[in-house]
Amino acid sequence: MENHYIEDHALSTELATRSDGDSKIAMPRKVERAVIYGVDERPPIFQAIFLGVQHFLTFCGTGVALPLILVGPLCMEQDQLAVSQLIATAFFVEGIVTFLQVTFGLRLPVVQGGSSAYLGPAIALMNSYGECPVSLTVNSTASERANYTEVWQVRMREVQGAIMVAPLLQVVVGFTGIMGFLLKFIGPITIAPCVALVGFSLLGPAASRAGLHWGISVLTIFSIFMFSQVLKNVEVPVLGWRRGKCSSTRRVPFFRMFPIILGVLLAWLIAYIFTITDVFPSAESQTYGYRARTDLNPEVTNDAQWFRIPYPGQWGVPVVTLAGVFVMFSAVVASVLDSLGDYYAIARLAGAPPPPPHAVNRGIGFEGIGCVLAGAWGTANGTTSFSTNAGLVGITKVGSIFVIQICAVIMIIVGMLGKFTAFISTIPLPIVGGVLCVLLGLLVAVGLSNLQYVDLNSSRNLLIIGFSLFMGMLLPLWVDTGENDKLLETGITRLDRVIKVVLTTEVFIGGVFAFTLDNLLPGSREERGITAFTKDYNEQTTDTEGFSSIHIYDFPFGMSFIRKWKWTRYIPVCPTFLYTGLVDGNDDVPVNRVDLDTRF
């Protein structure tokens, strides 16, 4: 394996000295990089494939769980073939969106998956049709089965129409540069609660899954810690492969790079052994621990097709209603704030400079396009950046977008292999819960790490941060407790649903409070952390030779032509976009001045 170290000639603090007579000669010291592979670096193909599979396995637990949450409100629980097709469609579309995002959009190692922000509005639309019809039986006629299918497809089609139209707002906000403009008012005090609340908002799903069998969940957690921390420096010899033939062996930090896949496989193997030996309670008894069995849903695998390509309109022509679109707008706003927090988190975890406005604009715009595609194909959900995969980058220290592109291809292929998708869905939920506990905990820590720039001796800052975090968790809890949501009823059913969705989205509540208070309450730039954040930003966007490292956010091709055209600096999604005042506070000096100086 190549030696991933850099020579730092710029920082005097990184220079070692040795005595040579009466003089001392400065010698450059090798500094270990924060990541094994940077954003624009490519691991060897075999490593990249395994890393891509690991990202897929990290994603697929929640990727399967989100469609299954919608199965009940859709009234399709007894149509197991349709359930497997819904899961396969979600994988297929999310693979396409992920590839577009990392290749042409944000260009950071972020996986696009189903968004929990869309669950509330989608379920509200489905429930507006009333109770599900009578359950099917073995003796149900073909006509009864056809009516059953039509019931859930009617619900699906309205959700599809709402998800196709509402995210067009997200497309406009991204590609017109509005999102980049708003970044001028977003500092560390806003970013920290947003990212932290992304992790806190998933406490419920993590707890519910891990609590199904704490033994298997703890085993998963313990395994991930062992592989990622205790054994992280153990290098395993592997055969190299070059030009179609084996080359010399090299040593790779195998356990550090694949802790999730190893932890999941180990826990899955133990769960399988305990299942066939009847250590776990039988599914019929449904006593505590039976949900850790690996044989709970054999019919899903049996009914699934071997090969099927999902296509737009497969459930019928989507139906667009004003009420449905209106309800979905709240999910769009919440999803944008959620993704913005993820962008900064994934950049820090991948050892990349904070994303500039043009990259954020493209990222939000492509997420909107992804939601439109999800609506057209019929996943009953939107798409957003996946927080758990951001945590995986932090554990493995592999930030290569090439790995995510491979993961995207795997998602697309799996989406066409019905049997395999059904098999993946048999991963016991306690294992998924254990993975969520580790990765979401890391994500919370990454969010709070932004506070290193802020003056934490300031009562102003402590008040804003604490209040935003507290209210971000308190209001959703209050709304969901008892019948408190009825106190918010206005008499307009659709408006009531919008209000409930907004007030139960932790990231939205905490982000709004932090953003508003940080920009309204008086405070100096040093106190708010803007000065330190600006300095760190400029240092991260310039390498040791004085060149810009912001190039990782460039388009994958065509940059030589784009740099020749001066008018491209006025296009909000173009890497040469001339933006000002992001964190400098000076609207006359472009924040990307280093980058512009090297280009023009």
FINUDREN-744375 format. One record per residue (C-alpha): residue number from 1; x, y, z. Coordinates in steps of 0.02 Angstrom, whole numbers, plus 50000, padded with zeros to 5 digits. Example, Ala and Ser with C-alpha at 12.3 -4.5 7.8 and 13.67 -1.06 7.14 Angstrom:
// residues 2
{site 1, {50615, 49775, 50390}} {site 2, {50684, 49947, 50357}} 
// end
This chain:
// residues 600
{site 1, {50000, 50000, 50000}} {site 2, {50065, 50171, 49955}} {site 3, {50129, 50279, 50098}} {site 4, {49993, 50407, 50130}} {site 5, {50096, 50546, 50206}} {site 6, {50128, 50725, 50153}} {site 7, {50276, 50838, 50168}} {site 8, {50226, 51000, 50253}} {site 9, {50350, 51136, 50203}} {site 10, {50239, 51281, 50252}} {site 11, {50209, 51267, 50438}} {site 12, {50360, 51305, 50545}} {site 13, {50283, 51210, 50690}} {site 14, {50297, 51052, 50587}} {site 15, {50484, 51068, 50558}} {site 16, {50603, 50956, 50650}} {site 17, {50784, 51010, 50675}} {site 18, {50948, 50917, 50689}} {site 19, {51114, 50983, 50751}} {site 20, {51253, 51007, 50623}} {site 21, {51399, 51088, 50712}} {site 22, {51347, 51258, 50775}} {site 23, {51201, 51271, 50656}} {site 24, {51032, 51190, 50653}} {site 25, {50956, 51134, 50491}} {site 26, {50766, 51129, 50474}} {site 27, {50707, 50960, 50412}} {site 28, {50530, 50933, 50349}} {site 29, {50436, 50810, 50457}} {site 30, {50311, 50685, 50388}} {site 31, {50136, 50717, 50450}} {site 32, {50004, 50581, 50446}} {site 33, {49851, 50628, 50347}} {site 34, {49679, 50640, 50427}} {site 35, {49610, 50514, 50301}} {site 36, {49677, 50360, 50214}} {site 37, {49603, 50410, 50047}} {site 38, {49551, 50587, 50005}} {site 39, {49395, 50640, 49913}} {site 40, {49476, 50641, 49741}} {site 41, {49587, 50487, 49768}} {site 42, {49549, 50311, 49707}} {site 43, {49588, 50157, 49812}} {site 44, {49641, 50000, 49718}} {site 45, {49488, 49928, 49632}} {site 46, {49469, 49775, 49745}} {site 47, {49480, 49883, 49901}} {site 48, {49359, 50006, 49825}} {site 49, {49232, 49868, 49790}} {site 50, {49238, 49804, 49968}} {site 51, {49226, 49981, 50035}} {site 52, {49077, 50011, 49921}} {site 53, {48993, 49852, 49984}} {site 54, {49023, 49911, 50163}} {site 55, {48936, 50077, 50126}} {site 56, {48794, 49979, 50046}} {site 57, {48772, 49866, 50197}} {site 58, {48776, 50018, 50312}} {site 59, {48642, 50100, 50206}} {site 60, {48530, 49952, 50171}} {site 61, {48471, 49923, 50350}} {site 62, {48383, 50091, 50358}} {site 63, {48357, 50087, 50170}} {site 64, {48247, 49933, 50194}} {site 65, {48168, 49995, 50355}} {site 66, {48098, 50157, 50283}} {site 67, {47994, 50074, 50146}} {site 68, {47933, 49945, 50272}} {site 69, {47870, 50086, 50384}} {site 70, {47759, 50143, 50240}} {site 71, {47692, 49970, 50200}} {site 72, {47557, 49980, 50335}} {site 73, {47485, 50151, 50289}} {site 74, {47493, 50101, 50106}} {site 75, {47383, 49949, 50145}} {site 76, {47500, 49830, 50053}} {site 77, {47558, 49722, 50199}} {site 78, {47483, 49564, 50126}} {site 79, {47554, 49591, 49952}} {site 80, {47729, 49526, 49988}} {site 81, {47779, 49532, 49805}} {site 82, {47734, 49716, 49797}} {site 83, {47831, 49747, 49959}} {site 84, {47989, 49671, 49886}} {site 85, {47964, 49773, 49727}} {site 86, {47945, 49933, 49830}} {site 87, {48109, 49898, 49920}} {site 88, {48196, 49858, 49755}} {site 89, {48130, 50019, 49677}} {site 90, {48198, 50120, 49824}} {site 91, {48372, 50043, 49802}} {site 92, {48369, 50071, 49615}} {site 93, {48319, 50254, 49620}} {site 94, {48431, 50297, 49767}} {site 95, {48578, 50220, 49675}} {site 96, {48546, 50332, 49525}} {site 97, {48528, 50487, 49634}} {site 98, {48685, 50445, 49733}} {site 99, {48788, 50428, 49574}} {site 100, {48723, 50595, 49507}} {site 101, {48756, 50683, 49673}} {site 102, {48937, 50627, 49698}} {site 103, {48982, 50645, 49514}} {site 104, {48900, 50809, 49464}} {site 105, {48820, 50878, 49622}} {site 106, {48901, 50905, 49792}} {site 107, {49052, 50794, 49748}} {site 108, {49077, 50734, 49926}} {site 109, {49061, 50551, 49982}} {site 110, {48878, 50562, 50029}} {site 111, {48751, 50424, 49999}} {site 112, {48574, 50473, 49951}} {site 113, {48436, 50375, 50035}} {site 114, {48257, 50387, 50093}} {site 115, {48215, 50537, 50201}} {site 116, {48126, 50520, 50368}} {site 117, {48064, 50699, 50343}} {site 118, {47946, 50637, 50208}} {site 119, {47873, 50496, 50312}} {site 120, {47754, 50605, 50412}} {site 121, {47675, 50694, 50263}} {site 122, {47667, 50532, 50162}} {site 123, {47581, 50438, 50303}} {site 124, {47461, 50584, 50329}} {site 125, {47411, 50578, 50145}} {site 126, {47387, 50389, 50151}} {site 127, {47284, 50396, 50310}} {site 128, {47169, 50527, 50234}} {site 129, {47092, 50384, 50132}} {site 130, {47028, 50302, 50290}} {site 131, {47048, 50125, 50354}} {site 132, {47126, 49988, 50248}} {site 133, {47004, 49864, 50167}} {site 134, {46968, 49692, 50235}} {site 135, {47120, 49578, 50238}} {site 136, {47146, 49451, 50103}} {site 137, {47131, 49267, 50138}} {site 138, {47190, 49110, 50050}} {site 139, {47019, 49094, 49971}} {site 140, {47010, 49273, 49907}} {site 141, {46953, 49286, 49726}} {site 142, {47051, 49367, 49586}} {site 143, {46930, 49514, 49590}} {site 144, {46959, 49541, 49777}} {site 145, {47147, 49535, 49751}} {site 146, {47134, 49660, 49608}} {site 147, {47033, 49777, 49720}} {site 148, {47162, 49758, 49858}} {site 149, {47301, 49807, 49736}} {site 150, {47203, 49957, 49674}} {site 151, {47178, 50020, 49853}} {site 152, {47363, 50036, 49890}} {site 153, {47408, 50098, 49717}} {site 154, {47282, 50242, 49731}} {site 155, {47369, 50298, 49891}} {site 156, {47538, 50276, 49811}} {site 157, {47493, 50381, 49659}} {site 158, {47444, 50534, 49763}} {site 159, {47603, 50522, 49865}} {site 160, {47701, 50508, 49704}} {site 161, {47624, 50666, 49633}} {site 162, {47659, 50765, 49791}} {site 163, {47840, 50707, 49799}} {site 164, {47867, 50749, 49616}} {site 165, {47802, 50928, 49628}} {site 166, {47847, 50992, 49803}} {site 167, {48037, 50963, 49785}} {site 168, {48039, 51077, 49632}} {site 169, {48056, 51214, 49764}} {site 170, {48217, 51129, 49818}} {site 171, {48278, 51126, 49638}} {site 172, {48244, 51312, 49620}} {site 173, {48326, 51356, 49787}} {site 174, {48482, 51259, 49736}} {site 175, {48510, 51301, 49555}} {site 176, {48466, 51486, 49570}} {site 177, {48596, 51512, 49706}} {site 178, {48474, 51556, 49846}} {site 179, {48548, 51421, 49957}} {site 180, {48724, 51486, 49930}} {site 181, {48667, 51662, 49973}} {site 182, {48594, 51601, 50138}} {site 183, {48764, 51528, 50185}} {site 184, {48823, 51707, 50217}} {site 185, {48718, 51702, 50375}} {site 186, {48761, 51527, 50433}} {site 187, {48907, 51505, 50553}} {site 188, {48970, 51370, 50674}} {site 189, {48834, 51411, 50802}} {site 190, {48702, 51364, 50673}} {site 191, {48794, 51216, 50599}} {site 192, {48832, 51130, 50765}} {site 193, {48652, 51106, 50826}} {site 194, {48592, 51059, 50650}} {site 195, {48718, 50918, 50630}} {site 196, {48700, 50859, 50810}} {site 197, {48510, 50855, 50796}} {site 198, {48523, 50746, 50639}} {site 199, {48592, 50611, 50754}} {site 200, {48476, 50650, 50900}} {site 201, {48324, 50645, 50786}} {site 202, {48354, 50460, 50752}} {site 203, {48364, 50409, 50936}} {site 204, {48193, 50328, 50923}} {site 205, {48231, 50214, 50774}} {site 206, {48400, 50169, 50849}} {site 207, {48326, 50128, 51019}} {site 208, {48178, 50030, 50949}} {site 209, {48290, 49921, 50842}} {site 210, {48430, 49894, 50967}} {site 211, {48304, 49858, 51105}} {site 212, {48231, 49711, 51010}} {site 213, {48380, 49610, 51073}} {site 214, {48514, 49704, 51168}} {site 215, {48632, 49555, 51165}} {site 216, {48648, 49555, 50975}} {site 217, {48652, 49746, 50971}} {site 218, {48791, 49755, 51099}} {site 219, {48888, 49621, 51005}} {site 220, {48875, 49727, 50847}} {site 221, {48931, 49884, 50940}} {site 222, {49075, 49793, 51026}} {site 223, {49134, 49718, 50861}} {site 224, {49134, 49887, 50773}} {site 225, {49234, 49966, 50915}} {site 226, {49359, 49822, 50915}} {site 227, {49387, 49828, 50727}} {site 228, {49390, 50018, 50709}} {site 229, {49488, 50065, 50865}} {site 230, {49580, 49921, 50949}} {site 231, {49635, 49835, 50788}} {site 232, {49646, 49991, 50679}} {site 233, {49836, 49984, 50664}} {site 234, {49844, 49799, 50621}} {site 235, {49891, 49783, 50438}} {site 236, {49843, 49628, 50341}} {site 237, {49948, 49571, 50191}} {site 238, {49849, 49559, 50029}} {site 239, {49897, 49517, 49851}} {site 240, {49915, 49664, 49734}} {site 241, {49838, 49659, 49560}} {site 242, {49910, 49759, 49417}} {site 243, {49885, 49745, 49228}} {site 244, {49790, 49581, 49240}} {site 245, {49915, 49487, 49346}} {site 246, {49963, 49467, 49528}} {site 247, {50099, 49580, 49591}} {site 248, {50190, 49586, 49757}} {site 249, {50092, 49584, 49919}} {site 250, {50058, 49742, 50016}} {site 251, {49988, 49777, 50188}} {site 252, {49824, 49868, 50217}} {site 253, {49735, 49924, 50377}} {site 254, {49598, 49796, 50343}} {site 255, {49504, 49810, 50509}} {site 256, {49506, 49999, 50507}} {site 257, {49436, 50006, 50331}} {site 258, {49298, 49876, 50351}} {site 259, {49236, 49885, 50532}} {site 260, {49051, 49896, 50488}} {site 261, {49045, 49753, 50364}} {site 262, {49147, 49643, 50482}} {site 263, {49039, 49689, 50631}} {site 264, {48877, 49657, 50537}} {site 265, {48936, 49491, 50465}} {site 266, {48997, 49430, 50635}} {site 267, {48835, 49476, 50722}} {site 268, {48732, 49405, 50578}} {site 269, {48827, 49240, 50589}} {site 270, {48798, 49228, 50777}} {site 271, {48614, 49269, 50752}} {site 272, {48600, 49133, 50620}} {site 273, {48683, 49003, 50733}} {site 274, {48567, 49051, 50877}} {site 275, {48418, 49039, 50758}} {site 276, {48451, 48863, 50692}} {site 277, {48492, 48801, 50867}} {site 278, {48332, 48880, 50936}} {site 279, {48425, 48985, 51064}} {site 280, {48313, 49129, 51013}} {site 281, {48127, 49114, 51051}} {site 282, {48019, 49054, 50908}} {site 283, {47927, 49180, 50802}} {site 284, {47761, 49102, 50852}} {site 285, {47790, 49141, 51036}} {site 286, {47839, 49321, 50999}} {site 287, {47927, 49336, 51166}} {site 288, {48073, 49456, 51192}} {site 289, {48219, 49417, 51078}} {site 290, {48126, 49329, 50937}} {site 291, {48154, 49480, 50824}} {site 292, {48339, 49437, 50819}} {site 293, {48301, 49279, 50720}} {site 294, {48357, 49271, 50538}} {site 295, {48207, 49171, 50476}} {site 296, {48063, 49289, 50513}} {site 297, {48011, 49331, 50334}} {site 298, {48052, 49182, 50220}} {site 299, {47901, 49220, 50109}} {site 300, {47980, 49384, 50052}} {site 301, {48126, 49292, 49972}} {site 302, {48013, 49159, 49898}} {site 303, {47893, 49282, 49815}} {site 304, {48025, 49401, 49746}} {site 305, {48074, 49396, 49562}} {site 306, {48252, 49357, 49509}} {site 307, {48266, 49505, 49390}} {site 308, {48156, 49657, 49367}} {site 309, {48196, 49835, 49309}} {site 310, {48092, 49967, 49401}} {site 311, {48021, 50101, 49287}} {site 312, {47929, 50268, 49306}} {site 313, {47742, 50253, 49327}} {site 314, {47750, 50068, 49371}} {site 315, {47608, 50092, 49497}} {site 316, {47504, 50199, 49378}} {site 317, {47503, 50382, 49326}} {site 318, {47548, 50495, 49476}} {site 319, {47408, 50608, 49538}} {site 320, {47449, 50788, 49587}} {site 321, {47336, 50871, 49716}} {site 322, {47357, 51044, 49793}} {site 323, {47334, 50974, 49968}} {site 324, {47465, 50839, 49941}} {site 325, {47594, 50961, 49874}} {site 326, {47560, 51084, 50015}} {site 327, {47586, 50950, 50147}} {site 328, {47752, 50898, 50067}} {site 329, {47826, 51075, 50070}} {site 330, {47865, 51058, 50255}} {site 331, {47962, 50899, 50219}} {site 332, {48062, 50989, 50085}} {site 333, {48114, 51128, 50205}} {site 334, {48161, 51005, 50341}} {site 335, {48259, 50898, 50218}} {site 336, {48360, 51048, 50157}} {site 337, {48413, 51094, 50334}} {site 338, {48453, 50911, 50370}} {site 339, {48561, 50897, 50215}} {site 340, {48651, 51061, 50248}} {site 341, {48708, 50994, 50416}} {site 342, {48764, 50832, 50334}} {site 343, {48865, 50926, 50202}} {site 344, {48975, 51010, 50332}} {site 345, {48989, 50850, 50433}} {site 346, {49042, 50743, 50286}} {site 347, {49169, 50873, 50229}} {site 348, {49252, 50873, 50399}} {site 349, {49249, 50683, 50412}} {site 350, {49320, 50662, 50237}} {site 351, {49462, 50785, 50269}} {site 352, {49394, 50906, 50139}} {site 353, {49374, 51095, 50150}} {site 354, {49199, 51156, 50193}} {site 355, {49090, 51152, 50036}} {site 356, {49085, 51321, 49947}} {site 357, {48917, 51396, 49897}} {site 358, {48923, 51331, 49718}} {site 359, {48942, 51152, 49783}} {site 360, {48803, 51175, 49911}} {site 361, {48691, 51248, 49775}} {site 362, {48720, 51096, 49665}} {site 363, {48698, 50976, 49810}} {site 364, {48529, 51046, 49860}} {site 365, {48476, 51058, 49677}} {site 366, {48521, 50877, 49640}} {site 367, {48433, 50819, 49798}} {site 368, {48277, 50903, 49730}} {site 369, {48300, 50812, 49564}} {site 370, {48323, 50650, 49662}} {site 371, {48155, 50677, 49749}} {site 372, {48070, 50707, 49581}} {site 373, {48144, 50544, 49517}} {site 374, {48090, 50453, 49675}} {site 375, {47914, 50517, 49649}} {site 376, {47912, 50466, 49466}} {site 377, {47972, 50288, 49504}} {site 378, {47861, 50271, 49657}} {site 379, {47963, 50245, 49816}} {site 380, {47832, 50335, 49923}} {site 381, {47976, 50437, 49995}} {site 382, {48097, 50576, 49950}} {site 383, {48287, 50567, 49953}} {site 384, {48415, 50654, 50061}} {site 385, {48595, 50631, 50118}} {site 386, {48615, 50479, 50231}} {site 387, {48686, 50524, 50401}} {site 388, {48741, 50346, 50444}} {site 389, {48856, 50338, 50294}} {site 390, {48933, 50504, 50344}} {site 391, {48977, 50422, 50510}} {site 392, {49054, 50275, 50417}} {site 393, {49175, 50393, 50328}} {site 394, {49230, 50456, 50498}} {site 395, {49265, 50280, 50561}} {site 396, {49354, 50210, 50407}} {site 397, {49445, 50372, 50360}} {site 398, {49406, 50336, 50178}} {site 399, {49330, 50490, 50095}} {site 400, {49346, 50439, 49912}} {site 401, {49195, 50479, 49804}} {site 402, {49250, 50336, 49691}} {site 403, {49199, 50217, 49830}} {site 404, {49026, 50299, 49840}} {site 405, {49009, 50285, 49651}} {site 406, {49040, 50098, 49666}} {site 407, {48913, 50092, 49808}} {site 408, {48788, 50180, 49693}} {site 409, {48816, 50052, 49556}} {site 410, {48790, 49911, 49683}} {site 411, {48626, 49992, 49737}} {site 412, {48566, 50001, 49557}} {site 413, {48611, 49819, 49523}} {site 414, {48533, 49758, 49684}} {site 415, {48376, 49856, 49641}} {site 416, {48358, 49746, 49487}} {site 417, {48391, 49583, 49581}} {site 418, {48230, 49551, 49676}} {site 419, {48290, 49394, 49765}} {site 420, {48446, 49480, 49830}} {site 421, {48349, 49632, 49889}} {site 422, {48231, 49518, 49984}} {site 423, {48379, 49427, 50062}} {site 424, {48457, 49591, 50121}} {site 425, {48293, 49634, 50205}} {site 426, {48316, 49484, 50321}} {site 427, {48458, 49568, 50418}} {site 428, {48395, 49562, 50598}} {site 429, {48341, 49733, 50658}} {site 430, {48445, 49724, 50820}} {site 431, {48601, 49723, 50710}} {site 432, {48538, 49878, 50619}} {site 433, {48507, 49959, 50788}} {site 434, {48684, 49924, 50846}} {site 435, {48756, 50004, 50689}} {site 436, {48645, 50157, 50712}} {site 437, {48702, 50178, 50892}} {site 438, {48884, 50191, 50838}} {site 439, {48866, 50295, 50680}} {site 440, {48737, 50418, 50745}} {site 441, {48837, 50444, 50904}} {site 442, {48988, 50489, 50798}} {site 443, {48881, 50608, 50695}} {site 444, {48824, 50701, 50851}} {site 445, {49006, 50720, 50903}} {site 446, {49052, 50787, 50731}} {site 447, {48915, 50918, 50745}} {site 448, {48973, 50974, 50916}} {site 449, {49154, 50982, 50854}} {site 450, {49107, 51140, 50759}} {site 451, {49099, 51227, 50927}} {site 452, {49290, 51227, 50933}} {site 453, {49282, 51391, 50837}} {site 454, {49160, 51472, 50958}} {site 455, {49197, 51565, 51119}} {site 456, {49120, 51444, 51243}} {site 457, {49153, 51565, 51387}} {site 458, {49021, 51680, 51312}} {site 459, {48850, 51670, 51396}} {site 460, {48773, 51726, 51231}} {site 461, {48842, 51576, 51137}} {site 462, {48803, 51452, 51275}} {site 463, {48624, 51515, 51284}} {site 464, {48596, 51501, 51096}} {site 465, {48676, 51329, 51080}} {site 466, {48593, 51253, 51233}} {site 467, {48422, 51328, 51196}} {site 468, {48425, 51274, 51013}} {site 469, {48474, 51095, 51055}} {site 470, {48349, 51085, 51198}} {site 471, {48203, 51156, 51099}} {site 472, {48248, 51050, 50948}} {site 473, {48215, 50896, 51054}} {site 474, {48081, 50966, 51170}} {site 475, {47951, 51030, 51046}} {site 476, {47939, 50868, 50944}} {site 477, {47927, 50769, 51106}} {site 478, {47788, 50881, 51171}} {site 479, {47688, 50873, 51009}} {site 480, {47699, 50683, 51005}} {site 481, {47652, 50663, 51189}} {site 482, {47472, 50619, 51227}} {site 483, {47347, 50729, 51136}} {site 484, {47451, 50888, 51135}} {site 485, {47444, 50894, 50946}} {site 486, {47257, 50930, 50960}} {site 487, {47298, 51096, 51043}} {site 488, {47375, 51150, 50878}} {site 489, {47224, 51109, 50771}} {site 490, {47158, 51251, 50664}} {site 491, {47010, 51161, 50590}} {site 492, {47096, 51145, 50421}} {site 493, {47151, 50965, 50407}} {site 494, {47292, 50991, 50281}} {site 495, {47362, 51141, 50376}} {site 496, {47358, 51043, 50538}} {site 497, {47463, 50907, 50460}} {site 498, {47590, 51034, 50398}} {site 499, {47604, 51112, 50570}} {site 500, {47629, 50943, 50651}} {site 501, {47763, 50890, 50528}} {site 502, {47859, 51053, 50551}} {site 503, {47849, 51047, 50742}} {site 504, {47905, 50865, 50750}} {site 505, {48061, 50889, 50643}} {site 506, {48206, 50912, 50764}} {site 507, {48330, 50979, 50637}} {site 508, {48208, 51110, 50574}} {site 509, {48163, 51173, 50749}} {site 510, {48342, 51178, 50815}} {site 511, {48410, 51252, 50654}} {site 512, {48282, 51392, 50648}} {site 513, {48313, 51441, 50829}} {site 514, {48503, 51437, 50810}} {site 515, {48502, 51532, 50644}} {site 516, {48382, 51666, 50705}} {site 517, {48462, 51697, 50875}} {site 518, {48640, 51696, 50808}} {site 519, {48598, 51829, 50679}} {site 520, {48487, 51937, 50790}} {site 521, {48578, 51941, 50957}} {site 522, {48729, 52058, 50962}} {site 523, {48899, 51973, 50960}} {site 524, {49071, 52001, 50885}} {site 525, {49139, 51894, 50743}} {site 526, {49271, 51823, 50861}} {site 527, {49139, 51780, 50991}} {site 528, {49027, 51694, 50863}} {site 529, {49172, 51592, 50795}} {site 530, {49164, 51671, 50622}} {site 531, {49344, 51732, 50626}} {site 532, {49418, 51564, 50677}} {site 533, {49304, 51473, 50555}} {site 534, {49361, 51589, 50415}} {site 535, {49544, 51561, 50456}} {site 536, {49522, 51372, 50460}} {site 537, {49423, 51380, 50297}} {site 538, {49562, 51474, 50208}} {site 539, {49694, 51355, 50277}} {site 540, {49595, 51203, 50222}} {site 541, {49566, 51270, 50047}} {site 542, {49751, 51302, 50017}} {site 543, {49880, 51163, 50016}} {site 544, {50061, 51172, 50074}} {site 545, {50121, 51239, 49907}} {site 546, {49997, 51384, 49907}} {site 547, {49877, 51308, 49779}} {site 548, {49691, 51291, 49805}} {site 549, {49625, 51123, 49866}} {site 550, {49447, 51178, 49833}} {site 551, {49467, 51096, 49662}} {site 552, {49386, 50939, 49731}} {site 553, {49219, 51027, 49704}} {site 554, {49255, 51056, 49519}} {site 555, {49158, 50966, 49383}} {site 556, {49234, 50798, 49334}} {site 557, {49269, 50862, 49158}} {site 558, {49264, 51020, 49053}} {site 559, {49348, 51134, 49180}} {site 560, {49481, 51192, 49055}} {site 561, {49343, 51268, 48948}} {site 562, {49244, 51337, 49094}} {site 563, {49394, 51431, 49161}} {site 564, {49416, 51518, 48994}} {site 565, {49241, 51592, 48999}} {site 566, {49232, 51740, 49119}} {site 567, {49041, 51740, 49117}} {site 568, {49037, 51573, 49209}} {site 569, {49083, 51665, 49370}} {site 570, {48902, 51727, 49375}} {site 571, {48823, 51552, 49369}} {site 572, {48781, 51499, 49549}} {site 573, {48818, 51314, 49520}} {site 574, {48980, 51337, 49423}} {site 575, {49147, 51305, 49512}} {site 576, {49210, 51475, 49452}} {site 577, {49061, 51564, 49532}} {site 578, {49116, 51729, 49609}} {site 579, {49033, 51730, 49779}} {site 580, {49069, 51850, 49921}} {site 581, {49041, 51867, 50106}} {site 582, {49019, 51684, 50150}} {site 583, {49117, 51694, 50311}} {site 584, {49232, 51842, 50285}} {site 585, {49098, 51968, 50322}} {site 586, {49169, 52076, 50183}} {site 587, {49060, 52084, 50029}} {site 588, {49201, 52160, 49928}} {site 589, {49320, 52014, 49944}} {site 590, {49275, 51844, 49870}} {site 591, {49289, 51700, 49992}} {site 592, {49359, 51590, 49854}} {site 593, {49493, 51719, 49815}} {site 594, {49634, 51589, 49819}} {site 595, {49541, 51484, 49694}} {site 596, {49499, 51632, 49583}} {site 597, {49677, 51696, 49584}} {site 598, {49740, 51530, 49515}} {site 599, {49604, 51523, 49382}} {site 600, {49596, 51698, 49312}} 
// end
